[in-house]
Amino acid sequence: MINLAPSRKTLVLGTALWGWGIERKDAYELLELFFENGGTIVDTAINYPISSRKEDFGLAIKWLADWRALHPQFKFSLIVKVGAVDNIGSSDVDLSSRSITNTTSRLRDEFGDSLACISIHWDNRGGDVSDYYLIEQTVDAMSKIEISNLSIGMSGIRFPELYYRANPSLSEKWIIQVKENFATSSAREAYHTFFPQAKYLAYGINLGGLKIEPSKNYSSIELRKICVPQALVNTLSEFISTNRSFQPSPTTLNELALAVSHANPWIAGVIIGPRNATQLISTLSYWDKLEQQVDRVKNFESLNILAKAIIENN
């Protein structure tokens, strides 16, 4: 199971770009560096990378399984998001009880005790009355998984209330992945109404790899075709250069994103997606400094200053 301690924040290594801008050897270097520097949790999905290349479907899972078979001495906890039936970015899913059960069984065979959490990945059902019965079946399958000593999670659920209604007793059990960054907290707020005691992991904290300088070819922000308003870049850059309320003071947009997430009282951990060893080491080093500081209240006040500046300038 996944242990997210309330007294500290957790970094999780993401694999969304494995096979899509990150080659196998580089992915393995990141994995090993992460573990060697104290990391323990890895997040993936059965359809990563979402590169729109059908032949890439499940590539990240395959690489992880191959690596684990060669390195049984490494102990880690794996979160796997299930349900997607393609990697072209569609919302098509199979969240039937049979599919969830069979997928979980296969993953247990591949990863053994490294498998720690099964997470529902995208569910737009709920617009029709008949959908509730299907969602009940999905949640019932997840309940059985939770009883079997695996953690359960969700991400991209359009109607969280229906998941709550299907089994309120699970409300504190869910690990919920949400996009939360400088510009938005709406996804978490939608879940929080029904799952106030759930654990939340933030992804997309730096808006797809946003940097002050222009993006390079094949960067994360280019691959995902993310468009960030220049006014937002200017606001963030000014905050870094003029505001010293954050300690330790961030010097890059990635560090600022980490500081904001670390100060956020609703977030239990952050899913990071470094492209190379240099980015990973830099992230781990700054995160360690954040963990050593104790005045999170002051940092949260600075976060509110930043949020106000963003609203005013965008």
DODREN-848640 format. One record per atom (N, C-alpha, C): x, y, z; atom name. Coordinates in steps of 0.001 Angstrom, whole numbers, plus 500000, padded with zeros to 6 digits. Example, Ala and Ser with C-alpha at 12.3 -4.5 7.8 and 13.67 -1.06 7.14 Angstrom:
residues 2
        u        v        w   atom
   513190   494310   507800      N
   512300   495500   507800     CA
   513200   496700   507800      C
   512850   497750   507080      N
   513670   498940   507140     CA
   512900   500030   507870      C
END
This chain:
residues 314
        u        v        w   atom
   500837   498801   500000      N
   500000   500000   500000     CA
   500873   501250   500000      C
   500279   502389   499661      N
   500996   503659   499634     CA
   500857   504348   500984      C
   501988   504755   501538      N
   501969   505465   502816     CA
   502316   506926   502577      C
   501323   507796   502725      N
   501533   509236   502601     CA
   501398   509846   503987      C
   502544   510081   504625      N
   502549   510563   506000     CA
   502070   512006   506057      C
   501189   512349   507002      N
   500679   513721   507098     CA
   501739   514729   507520      C
   502837   514255   508114      N
   503856   515157   508644     CA
   504860   515613   507598      C
   504832   515018   506410      N
   505787   515406   505372     CA
   505139   515251   504002      C
   505761   515890   503032      N
   505285   515797   501657     CA
   506100   514745   500904      C
   505479   514133   499917      N
   506108   513036   499196     CA
   506299   513389   497722      C
   507484   513070   497195      N
   507721   513185   495764     CA
   507476   511834   495109      C
   506786   511848   493980      N
   506473   510641   493223     CA
   507054   510816   491822      C
   507753   509789   491326      N
   508334   509872   489992     CA
   507292   509489   488954      C
   506996   510414   488037      N
   506040   510158   486976     CA
   506701   509604   485722      C
   505926   508884   484927      N
   506465   508212   483743     CA
   505697   508560   482464      C
   504957   509642   482480      N
   504076   509973   481355     CA
   504832   510180   480044      C
   506103   510590   480124      N
   506874   510868   478911     CA
   507842   509745   478554      C
   507791   508645   479294      N
   508655   507519   478941     CA
   508226   506974   477586      C
   509161   506946   476648      N
   508839   506510   475295     CA
   508316   507630   474425      C
   508239   508815   474964      N
   507736   509988   474233     CA
   508589   511191   474646      C
   509815   511197   474127      N
   510766   512234   474524     CA
   511794   511744   475517      C
   511546   510582   476136      N
   512506   509975   477060     CA
   512760   508543   476600      C
   514012   508254   476233      N
   514373   506918   475780     CA
   514508   505959   476956      C
   514527   504660   476658      N
   514553   503644   477704     CA
   515760   503814   478631      C
   516949   503993   478084      N
   518145   504090   478926     CA
   518072   505312   479840      C
   517507   506402   479340      N
   517374   507607   480157     CA
   516307   507422   481237      C
   515241   506704   480882      N
   514196   506413   481870     CA
   514772   505586   483020      C
   515590   504601   482687      N
   516192   503756   483721     CA
   517182   504542   484580      C
   517893   505469   483969      N
   518813   506312   484741     CA
   518023   507160   485750      C
   516906   507710   485298      N
   516062   508502   486192     CA
   515530   507642   487333      C
   515071   506453   487009      N
   514518   505550   488007     CA
   515547   505221   489076      C
   516739   504863   488643      N
   517777   504472   489594     CA
   518253   505651   490434      C
   518389   506818   489814      N
   518768   508013   490573     CA
   517722   508362   491616      C
   516471   508233   491230      N
   515368   508523   492138     CA
   515436   507618   493360      C
   515619   506333   493152      N
   515697   505379   494260     CA
   516946   505601   495102      C
   518068   505854   494456      N
   519326   506049   495177     CA
   519296   507293   496057      C
   518422   508231   495714      N
   518313   509465   496497     CA
   517088   509474   497409      C
   516576   508297   497726      N
   515526   508186   498727     CA
   514111   508100   498210      C
   513893   508224   496901      N
   512552   508097   496353     CA
   512047   506676   496455      C
   510741   506521   496615      N
   510178   505174   496766     CA
   508917   504922   495945      C
   508250   505986   495449      N
   506958   505806   494786     CA
   507056   506225   493317      C
   506549   505361   492438      N
   506530   505624   490997     CA
   505083   505579   490519      C
   504731   506515   489646      N
   503372   506572   489097     CA
   503409   506299   487596      C
   502472   505468   487131      N
   502365   505201   485708     CA
   500910   504933   485361      C
   500656   504621   484088      N
   499310   504281   483626     CA
   499443   503237   482531      C
   498408   502425   482362      N
   498509   501338   481403     CA
   498606   501834   479969      C
   498264   503114   479736      N
   498323   503629   478371     CA
   499456   504624   478141      C
   500381   504775   479099      N
   501507   505701   478890     CA
   502499   505092   477910      C
   503064   505936   477025      N
   502839   507378   476875     CA
   501620   507669   475991      C
   500972   508796   476265      N
   499809   509194   475469     CA
   500333   509984   474268      C
   501024   509278   473397      N
   501763   509886   472291     CA
   500994   509860   470981      C
   499783   509234   471000      N
   498956   509050   469796     CA
   499558   508038   468830      C
   500600   507330   469260      N
   501173   506233   468470     CA
   500689   504924   469088      C
   499829   504206   468362      N
   499226   502997   468911     CA
   500266   501981   469343      C
   501392   501945   468629      N
   502432   500976   468967     CA
   503118   501279   470298      C
   502898   502490   470836      N
   503494   502871   472119     CA
   502599   502535   473313      C
   501389   502053   473037      N
   500459   501780   474134     CA
   501091   500805   475137      C
   501135   501219   476415      N
   501663   500352   477468     CA
   503168   500289   477542      C
   503872   501155   476808      N
   505329   501090   476774     CA
   505960   501373   478135      C
   505440   502361   478851      N
   506002   502689   480165     CA
   505875   501515   481131      C
   504721   500847   481128      N
   504513   499668   481965     CA
   505520   498574   481605      C
   505711   498334   480315      N
   506642   497299   479863     CA
   508052   497613   480328      C
   508472   498864   480180      N
   509818   499233   480617     CA
   509988   499029   482121      C
   508970   499400   482886      N
   509050   499216   484339     CA
   509121   497736   484708      C
   508318   496919   484052      N
   508320   495489   484341     CA
   509667   494867   483981      C
   510222   495266   482835      N
   511530   494746   482426     CA
   512610   495157   483421      C
   512560   496418   483855      N
   513564   496910   484795     CA
   513461   496173   486128      C
   512249   495982   486615      N
   512081   495294   487897     CA
   512601   493862   487827      C
   512370   493191   486710      N
   512843   491812   486565     CA
   514364   491740   486645      C
   515031   492797   486204      N
   516495   492828   486229     CA
   517052   493357   487547      C
   516213   494018   488342      N
   516680   494647   489591     CA
   515755   494304   490751      C
   515633   493035   491085      N
   514706   492642   492168     CA
   515115   493167   493537      C
   516353   493649   493663      N
   516820   494127   494965     CA
   516228   495493   495328      C
   515735   496218   494341      N
   515148   497530   494611     CA
   513700   497364   495067      C
   513399   497941   496200      N
   512033   497906   496718     CA
   511375   499261   496473      C
   510230   499244   495819      N
   509534   500496   495559     CA
   508039   500242   495526      C
   507269   501328   495503      N
   505810   501248   495475     CA
   505306   501832   494167      C
   504510   501065   493447      N
   504045   501472   492132     CA
   502555   501791   492136      C
   502222   502972   491625      N
   500836   503370   491380     CA
   500557   503157   489900      C
   499500   502425   489591      N
   499132   502206   488191     CA
   497702   502689   487963      C
   497554   503603   487020      N
   496234   504096   486642     CA
   495676   503195   485532      C
   494456   502727   485711      N
   493870   501750   484791     CA
   492565   502277   484204      C
   492152   501655   483113      N
   490871   502001   482515     CA
   490966   502414   481059      C
   492028   503110   480682      N
   492148   503605   479310     CA
   492286   502449   478331      C
   491717   502612   477158      N
   491801   501575   476133     CA
   492636   502018   474936      C
   493136   503252   474966      N
   494020   503711   473896     CA
   494967   504763   474459      C
   495900   505201   473645      N
   496838   506248   474066     CA
   496841   507414   473086      C
   495651   507687   472537      N
   495526   508802   471596     CA
   494887   510026   472242      C
   494694   509948   473566      N
   494132   511083   474280     CA
   492626   511107   474323      C
   491979   510007   473913      N
   490521   509966   473961     CA
   490054   509670   475377      C
   488756   509802   475601      N
   488184   509519   476916     CA
   487595   508117   476992      C
   487899   507270   476009      N
   487368   505908   475992     CA
   488027   505071   477091      C
   487211   504409   477895      N
   487737   503593   478996     CA
   486925   502312   479121      C
   487527   501335   479783      N
   486818   500130   480196     CA
   487002   500006   481697      C
   485990   500430   482439      N
   486053   500402   483901     CA
   485063   499388   484461      C
   484824   498346   483691      N
   483978   497265   484179     CA
   484687   496523   485296      C
   483919   495887   486140      N
   484494   495124   487246     CA
   485449   494068   486725      C
   485062   493382   485644      N
   485922   492329   485090     CA
   487254   492902   484615      C
   487215   494035   483905      N
   488441   494632   483378     CA
   489379   495055   484509      C
   488824   495710   485526      N
   489644   496159   486658     CA
   490266   494964   487374      C
   489471   493925   487610      N
   489964   492733   488310     CA
   491046   492026   487506      C
   490816   491857   486210      N
   491794   491160   485365     CA
   493089   491962   485225      C
   492952   493271   485069      N
   494134   494122   484940     CA
   494958   494091   486226      C
   494272   494165   487357      N
   494974   494122   488644     CA
   495703   492794   488818      C
   495060   491708   488432      N
   495683   490392   488536     CA
   496937   490308   487671      C
   496859   490831   486456      N
   498025   490817   485572     CA
   499164   491654   486152      C
   498817   492807   486699      N
   499834   493683   487273     CA
   500481   493048   488506      C
   499707   492330   489295      N
   500281   491606   490447     CA
   501303   490581   489955      C
   500972   489896   488865      N
   501899   488903   488325     CA
   503190   489556   487845      C
   503074   490751   487243      N
   504245   491442   486692     CA
   505099   492111   487754      C
   504453   492677   488787      N
   505189   493523   489727     CA
   505227   492999   491156      C
   504494   491942   491454      N
   504539   491362   492792     CA
   504224   492381   493855      C
   505040   492401   494924      N
   504758   493311   496034     CA
   505149   494759   495747      C
   505693   495024   494564      N
   505947   496421   494187     CA
   504653   497137   493813      C
   503652   496377   493373      N
   502357   496991   493068     CA
   501702   497443   494367      C
   501449   498740   494470      N
   500947   499291   495730     CA
   499600   499978   495612      C
   499237   500439   494413      N
   497992   501208   494276     CA
   497419   501048   492876      C
   496124   500760   492810      N
   495388   500755   491548     CA
   494508   502004   491530      C
   494594   502759   490444      N
   493878   504035   490373     CA
   493014   504100   489115      C
   491777   504573   489276      N
   490897   504782   488133     CA
   491408   505980   487330      C
   491494   505804   486009      N
   492079   506836   485153     CA
   491045   507334   484147      C
   490448   508451   484418      N
   489453   509103   483582     CA
   488125   508359   483589      C
   487095   509081   483931      N
   485734   508536   483900     CA
   484767   509687   483680      C
   484241   509762   482473      N
   483280   510818   482133     CA
   481838   510379   482329      C
   481636   509154   482819      N
   480265   508677   483022     CA
   479574   509472   484130      C
   478248   509511   484039      N
   477466   510194   485056     CA
   476432   511113   484482      C
   476512   511338   483185      N
   475535   512207   482542     CA
   474179   511560   482366      C
   474148   510220   482314      N
   472894   509480   482186     CA
   472567   508773   483498      C
   471298   508616   483767      N
   470868   507953   485006     CA
   471430   506538   485082      C
   471494   505840   483955      N
   471974   504457   483939     CA
   473453   504342   484292      C
   474187   505452   484175      N
   475623   505415   484463     CA
   475909   505087   485922      C
   475017   505466   486823      N
   475292   505286   488244     CA
   475469   503813   488583      C
   474672   502959   487980      N
   474802   501521   488232     CA
   476179   501028   487799      C
   476664   501528   486665      N
   477986   501126   486173     CA
   479089   501641   487084      C
   478918   502857   487587      N
   479911   503414   488509     CA
   479923   502628   489812      C
   478751   502196   490268      N
   478693   501339   491459     CA
   479526   500070   491268      C
   479451   499475   490089      N
   480236   498279   489810     CA
   481728   498574   489850      C
   482109   499714   489289      N
   483514   500123   489317     CA
   484002   500293   490748      C
   483230   501010   491551      N
   483625   501266   492936     CA
   483627   499980   493749      C
   482698   499076   493457      N
   482685   497787   494153     CA
   483969   497004   493865      C
   484424   497034   492615      N
   485681   496368   492265     CA
   486849   497003   493009      C
   486831   498322   493129      N
   487904   499015   493849     CA
   487858   498699   495339      C
   486667   498541   495875      N
   486528   498179   497286     CA
   487189   496833   497566      C
   486996   495893   496666      N
   487612   494577   496831     CA
   489132   494663   496719      C
   489608   495539   495851      N
   491052   495744   495728     CA
   491623   496320   497022      C
   490895   497283   497595      N
   491363   497908   498849     CA
   491421   496870   499970      C
   490472   495980   500022      N
   490457   494930   501041     CA
   491642   493980   500855      C
   492106   493852   499606      N
   493216   492940   499311     CA
   494577   493547   499621      C
   494587   494673   500343      N
   495817   495308   500824     CA
   496541   496125   499754      C
   495783   496637   498799      N
   496312   497620   497865     CA
   495610   498953   498129      C
   496333   500045   497907      N
   495696   501355   497974     CA
   494864   501560   496717      C
   493905   502473   496785      N
   493059   502775   495639     CA
   493120   504269   495339      C
   493005   504598   494059      N
   493093   506005   493687     CA
   492162   506344   492543      C
   492133   507614   492200      N
   491334   508086   491066     CA
   491964   509336   490490      C
   491675   509558   489214      N
   492185   510742   488525     CA
   491287   511032   487331      C
   490897   512274   487151      N
   490082   512639   486001     CA
   488654   512139   486084      C
   488037   512212   487258      N
   486662   511757   487445     CA
   485725   512952   487261      C
   484836   512850   486304      N
   483980   514000   485975     CA
   482916   514257   487035      C
   482386   513167   487639      N
   481337   513320   488637     CA
   481765   512640   489947      C
   482621   513297   490742      N
   483112   512700   491995     CA
   481994   512317   492955      C
   480908   513073   492935      N
   479817   512790   493862     CA
   479300   511365   493694      C
   479264   510867   492457      N
   478742   509529   492208     CA
   479674   508460   492780      C
   480969   508729   492769      N
   481926   507803   493393     CA
   481729   507790   494902      C
   481469   508955   495454      N
   481203   509015   496901     CA
   479924   508272   497253      C
   478863   508528   496506      N
   477575   507883   496788     CA
   477655   506369   496665      C
   478498   505889   495760      N
   478602   504450   495530     CA
   479160   503714   496738      C
   480016   504374   497520      N
   480562   503748   498728     CA
   481198   504817   499618      C
   480397   505487   500458      N
   480938   506545   501332     CA
   482025   506056   502276      C
   482028   504760   502615      N
   483025   504239   503565     CA
   484438   504282   503000      C
   484567   504467   501688      N
   485898   504541   501069     CA
   486430   505971   501001      C
   485645   506925   501465      N
   485973   508335   501206     CA
   487350   508749   501709      C
   487829   508142   502800      N
   489146   508482   503335     CA
   490252   507622   502740      C
   489882   506647   501931      N
   490858   505697   501405     CA
   491488   506146   500090      C
   490784   506986   499351      N
   491240   507330   498004     CA
   492512   508172   498004      C
   493393   507881   497070      N
   494520   508749   496731     CA
   494154   509390   495398      C
   493961   510694   495396      N
   493389   511380   494240     CA
   494448   512257   493570      C
   494648   512022   492275      N
   495597   512827   491512     CA
   494861   513993   490860      C
   495393   515193   491059      N
   494743   516390   490528     CA
   495781   517311   489886      C
   495360   517981   488822      N
   496212   519024   488258     CA
   496081   520250   489138      C
   497181   520628   489752      N
   497165   521798   490641     CA
   498480   522526   490482      C
   498392   523819   490176      N
   499606   524593   489937     CA
   499352   526065   490236      C
   500234   526916   489727      N
   500104   528353   489981     CA
   498718   528874   489621      C
   498150   528318   488549      N
   496966   528919   487952     CA
   495649   528247   488304      C
   495674   527029   488866      N
   494401   526343   489091     CA
   494442   525412   490296      C
   493294   525347   490976      N
   493078   524362   492041     CA
   491660   523802   491916      C
   491016   524051   490761      N
   489606   523715   490605     CA
   489345   522216   490669      C
   490265   521392   490151      N
   490048   519945   490167     CA
   489994   519428   491603      C
   490968   519844   492416      N
   490972   519388   493813     CA
   489736   519879   494549      C
   489346   521094   494315      N
   488185   521638   495010     CA
   486918   520852   494679      C
   486807   520375   493440      N
   485641   519591   493049     CA
   485598   518260   493805      C
   486752   517642   493982      N
   486813   516394   494748     CA
   486625   516640   496238      C
   487226   517715   496724      N
   487311   517953   498166     CA
   485940   518048   498817      C
   484949   518485   498070      N
   483589   518561   498600     CA
   483114   517211   499112      C
   483507   516152   498421      N
   483040   514804   498767     CA
   484111   513955   499444      C
   485376   514330   499261      N
   486472   513546   499823     CA
   487451   514446   500583      C
   486975   515098   501654      N
   487839   516043   502372     CA
   489012   515385   503087      C
   488904   514094   503389      N
   489974   513397   504108     CA
   490829   512530   503195      C
   490596   512592   501898      N
   491415   511831   500961     CA
   492813   512439   500882      C
   493754   511684   500320      N
   495107   512180   500089     CA
   495197   512655   498636      C
   495793   513842   498437      N
   495867   514425   497103     CA
   497311   514521   496618      C
   497533   514035   495392      N
   498822   514168   494722     CA
   498655   515155   493574      C
   499518   516160   493522      N
   499438   517172   492472     CA
   500328   516793   491296      C
   499797   516966   490083      N
   500626   516831   488891     CA
   500482   518100   488062      C
   501345   518254   487075      N
   501293   519458   486245     CA
   501635   520707   487017      C
   502498   520584   488023      N
   502733   521735   488911     CA
   503458   522873   488216      C
   504260   522570   487181      N
   504971   523652   486498     CA
   504475   523834   485065      C
   503182   523537   484878      N
   502503   523777   483602     CA
   503225   523134   482426      C
   503644   521881   482615      N
   504244   521128   481519     CA
   505693   521442   481251      C
   506402   521952   482253      N
   507819   522239   482058     CA
   508072   523686   481661      C
   507217   524578   482122      N
   507344   525994   481796     CA
   508691   526541   482270      C
   509341   527295   481388      N
   510604   527954   481722     CA
   510533   529411   481292      C
   511387   530209   481912      N
   511408   531626   481571     CA
   511895   531819   480144      C
   512934   531051   479751      N
   513452   531149   478397     CA
   512539   530388   477440      C
   512613   530665   476131      N
   511760   529979   475158     CA
   511949   528460   475212      C
   510881   527720   474943      N
   510930   526266   474982     CA
   511768   525716   473826      C
   512457   524610   474099      N
   513261   523944   473084     CA
   512412   522899   472359      C
   512899   522493   471194      N
   512226   521420   470473     CA
   512205   520154   471310      C
   511089   519447   471275      N
   510902   518193   471999     CA
   510873   518366   473513      C
   510698   519604   473973      N
   510500   519803   475411     CA
   509104   519322   475761      C
   508858   519115   477057      N
   507551   518634   477498     CA
   506436   519575   477058      C
   506673   520856   477221      N
   505628   521829   476901     CA
   505338   521855   475395      C
   506374   521556   474572      N
   506170   521478   473130     CA
   505445   520196   472746      C
   505848   519065   473342      N
   505225   517790   473022     CA
   503737   517802   473330      C
   503376   518425   474443      N
   501979   518425   474866     CA
   501190   519593   474316      C
   501879   520434   473532      N
   501228   521591   472895     CA
   500507   522470   473927      C
   501236   522750   475010      N
   500694   523585   476087     CA
   500965   525044   475779      C
   499942   525849   475835      N
   500078   527283   475578     CA
   499911   528047   476897      C
   500939   528763   477288      N
   500917   529506   478544     CA
   500954   531005   478235      C
   500002   531784   478753      N
   500004   533223   478494     CA
   501307   533883   478944      C
   501830   534768   478123      N
   503073   535447   478461     CA
   502917   536264   479735      C
   501711   536795   479974      N
   501490   537572   481200     CA
   501730   536725   482436      C
   501364   535421   482371      N
   501599   534534   483508     CA
   503089   534297   483702      C
   503799   534080   482607      N
   505254   533905   482692     CA
   505891   535132   483332      C
   505439   536314   482930      N
   506001   537557   483478     CA
   505722   537681   484978      C
   504502   537324   485391      N
   504137   537399   486811     CA
   505013   536473   487640      C
   505194   535250   487167      N
   506000   534277   487899     CA
   507469   534698   487950      C
   507971   535188   486832      N
   509365   535629   486776     CA
   509610   536782   487738      C
   508661   537718   487774      N
   508800   538865   488692     CA
   508761   538404   490142      C
   507899   537441   490425      N
   507805   536925   491789     CA
   509136   536330   492231      C
   509771   535579   491337      N
   511061   534965   491669     CA
   512112   536032   491948      C
   512128   537088   491142      N
   513192   538092   491250     CA
   512986   539082   492386      C
   511743   539237   492864      N
   511493   540287   493853     CA
   511017   539782   495210      C
   510393   538592   495257      N
   509802   538129   496510     CA
   510750   537193   497229      C
   511022   537499   498475      N
   511925   536670   499269     CA
   511225   536080   500488      C
   509901   536077   500466      N
   509163   535502   501593     CA
   509285   533984   501622      C
   509381   533379   500436      N
   509616   531939   500382     CA
   511018   531632   500866      C
   511140   530633   501720      N
   512443   530135   502138     CA
   512422   528615   502085      C
   513374   528028   501354      N
   514463   528643   500596     CA
   513967   529312   499313      C
   514545   530453   498985      N
   514070   531235   497850     CA
   514257   530472   496542      C
   513217   530363   495729      N
   513341   529688   494432     CA
   514079   530563   493427      C
   514851   529944   492565      N
   515595   530679   491541     CA
   515144   530316   490129      C
   514279   529319   489997      N
   513743   528917   488697     CA
   512237   528699   488836      C
   511544   528604   487702      N
   510111   528365   487750     CA
   509802   526973   488297      C
   510665   526007   488034      N
   510456   524675   488598     CA
   510559   524711   490114      C
   511550   525426   490633      N
   511683   525541   492085     CA
   510500   526288   492684      C
   510025   527311   491991      N
   508854   528033   492479     CA
   507638   527104   492526      C
   507476   526288   491485      N
   506363   525336   491461     CA
   506456   524355   492620      C
   507660   523875   492903      N
   507855   522955   494022     CA
   507553   523640   495350      C
   508001   524897   495494      N
   507768   525635   496737     CA
   506277   525867   496969      C
   505562   526249   495909      N
   504121   526475   496017     CA
   503413   525190   496419      C
   503792   524080   495799      N
   503165   522794   496114     CA
   503491   522351   497531      C
   504724   522560   497943      N
   505132   522155   499287     CA
   504394   522947   500353      C
   504109   524214   500052      N
   503416   525064   501021     CA
   501915   524817   501034      C
   501407   524187   499999      N
   499974   523954   499864     CA
   499503   522923   500898      C
   498672   523305   501851      N
   498282   522381   502930     CA
   497381   521241   502471      C
   496802   521343   501270      N
   495876   520315   500800     CA
   496590   519199   500054      C
   497850   519412   499714      N
   498574   518465   498879     CA
   499481   517579   499733      C
   499335   516245   499570      N
   500169   515289   500314     CA
   501452   514966   499581      C
   501459   515179   498283      N
   502652   514869   497508     CA
   502554   515419   496102      C
   503667   515302   495368      N
   503770   515871   494031     CA
   504329   514825   493082      C
   503706   514695   491921      N
   504220   513828   490873     CA
   505109   514662   489961      C
   506370   514290   489872      N
   507331   515036   489062     CA
   507627   514261   487783      C
   508011   514993   486736      N
   508310   514352   485461     CA
   509591   514865   484852      C
   510734   514653   485514      N
   512008   515156   484973     CA
   512338   514494   483639      C
   512986   515260   482759      N
   513367   514731   481452     CA
   514764   514129   481470      C
   515592   514536   482437      N
   516969   514047   482471     CA
   517491   514055   483896      C
   518684   513503   484089      N
   519261   513367   485418     CA
   519510   514725   486070      C
   519919   515705   485281      N
   520202   517036   485839     CA
   518937   517642   486437      C
   517818   517532   485719      N
   516557   518055   486235     CA
   516126   517319   487499      C
   516303   516015   487514      N
   515891   515230   488676     CA
   516707   515598   489901      C
   518028   515659   489766      N
   518882   515988   490907     CA
   518566   517385   491428      C
   518335   518328   490519      N
   517990   519687   490922     CA
   516685   519703   491711      C
   515696   518958   491232      N
   514405   518883   491911     CA
   514536   518256   493290      C
   515256   517145   493374      N
   515431   516461   494657     CA
   516175   517337   495662      C
   517184   518056   495180      N
   517974   518913   496061     CA
   517126   520039   496648      C
   516339   520700   495788      N
   515515   521802   496288     CA
   514407   521283   497187      C
   513836   520127   496844      N
   512782   519542   497678     CA
   513315   519211   499062      C
   514532   518726   499122      N
   515145   518418   500421     CA
   515279   519680   501266      C
   515609   520787   500643      N
   515694   522062   501368     CA
   514311   522479   501877      C
   513301   522265   501063      N
   511940   522590   501491     CA
   511521   521745   502685      C
   511898   520469   502672      N
   511545   519579   503774     CA
   512224   519998   505076      C
   513356   520654   504965      N
   514102   521048   506162     CA
   513552   522319   506795      C
   512865   523149   506024      N
   512292   524371   506601     CA
   510982   524009   507305      C
   510654   524777   508323      N
   509506   524429   509156     CA
   508379   525453   509105      C
   508656   526668   508617      N
   507638   527719   508643     CA
   506778   527656   507383      C
   505962   526604   507282      N
   505122   526449   506102     CA
   503995   527481   506080      C
   503596   527974   507248      N
   502534   528978   507304     CA
   502974   530239   506564      C
   504223   530655   506789      N
   504733   531846   506118     CA
   504805   531609   504613      C
   505225   530427   504226      N
   505282   530109   502803     CA
   503891   530091   502178      C
   502898   529622   502937      N
   501545   529591   502407     CA
   501020   531010   502225      C
   501401   531918   503114      N
   501008   533315   502955     CA
   501605   533888   501671      C
   502844   533510   501361      N
   503473   533963   500124     CA
   502762   533384   498913      C
   502302   532150   499030      N
   501531   531517   497962     CA
   500292   532347   497660      C
   499630   532827   498690      N
   498430   533643   498491     CA
   498760   534969   497808      C
   499921   535516   498112      N
   500367   536737   497439     CA
   500546   536465   495948      C
   501160   535326   495645      N
   501367   534949   494249     CA
   500030   534729   493542      C
   499114   534039   494202      N
   497806   533772   493607     CA
   497078   535079   493289      C
   497153   536040   494208      N
   496504   537337   493989     CA
   497119   538054   492784      C
   498442   537966   492678      N
   499130   538620   491541     CA
   498723   537994   490228      C
   498561   536665   490200      N
   498155   535975   488987     CA
   496754   536408   488556      C
   495829   536469   489536      N
   494452   536874   489243     CA
   494417   538297   488679      C
   495215   539185   489272      N
   495216   540581   488847     CA
   495822   540807   487454      C
   496786   539932   487095      N
   497513   540150   485850     CA
   497070   539256   484700      C
   496113   538365   484975      N
   495668   537459   483918     CA
   494143   537455   483869      C
END
